[in-house]
Structures are given as structure tokens and as C-alpha cells.
């Protein structure tokens, strides 16, 4: 059995192609070479589809949910600030400066998260212009990672 047959998504189809090539009398080394070419072509196609369609869509689709999560994070992290301030004021005291500093830090962190989201995620649409060599690097990396997971 050819090692390419163990790949997820394409292994079953390649297994059928490998059986057909075996029946036609192709040598094992040639069938393995064809398997790597087939897997590389499939990997390039998947990488192209992801970079051209999925990543730009995700950049636009994730913008609003990330902002909502950041606002929820702000709310949760400011609850201690609010509780301490309220307790001090009810006791007739001014809250210590550390309470105000904590609230300021939380506000700045969440504001930065939202800035990065607003500026960064829409730029993912530029992934459509990714050069083909970058996709080839991705496929080569995929082969290296897959190669390390083969049984010895």
C-alpha cells in the first residue's frame, strides 16, 4: 500500500487510483511518485481556495464577533473595578488610585484589541494576491509535517 493512501481527505481516492495503477503494471516507485504529485496538486488547490476565498471571508466575518467578545471581556474585567469603587464610595471614601489604574489598563487593552481587529482583519482580503510561490511553500510545509507523522 502506498503511504499517500494514509492522507486525510484524499487517501481513499488515491487508494483507488493506486490500485488501478498497480493493475496496469506500474512500478511501486512510480506509483509513489504519482501519489506525491497528486497530493501536491491537491494541497496546492486547497491552499489556493483557502487563501483566495476563506481567509478574505473570515477577515470580514470575524470583525464583528471579535469586537463583541472584546466588549464582553471589557465588561467582565471591569466588574472588580466597579465593585471596589462602589464599596469604597458607599463607605464614604475615595477609591485608591490602583482601582482607577486597573480600569484604565483594561480600557486601553480592549481598545487596542479593537483597533487591531478593525485595521487587521479587513487586510486579510489582500491574501487573494498571495504569490504562487507562497502557496508552494505552504504545500511543502504540509508535506514536512505529514512526513513526521508517518509510522516508523
Buried (B, 14 or more C-beta within 10 A) or exposed (E): EBBBBBBEEBBEEBBEBBBEBBEEEBEEEEBBEBBEEBBBEBBBEBBBEBBBEBBBEBBEEBBEEBBEBBEEBBEEBBEEBEEBBEEBEEEEEEBEEEBEEBBEEBBEBBEEBBEEBEEEBEEBBEBEEBEEEEBBEBBEEBBEEBEEEEEE
